[in-house]
Amino acid sequence: MKDMQPNNPLHGITLENLLKQLVSFYGWEALGQQIDIRCFTHDPSISSSLKFLRRTPWARERVEALYIARIGVMQAKSKLAEKV
């Protein structure tokens, strides 16, 4: 039952966790350069970004696409950090 969507990289990941991982990996400034939306470039915060992304499907799709594109890089970086 746990693996009902084995090919979906977003399965089991909340939008909040996804956003926190992207911010941790890129930082707000670089994230705003990757996806030019105001909630990332002007006084960014997790809570304001979550509110915007939940109401704006096109922005959420871009954030999810960036996460999927970089998931391998982020996982490799976290594994390296665990070894240190």
Buried (B, 14 or more C-beta within 10 A) or exposed (E): EEEEEEEEEEEEBEBEEBBBBBBEBBEBEEBBEBBEBEBBBEEBEEEBBBEBBEEBEEBBEBBBEBBEEBBEEBEEEEEEEEEE
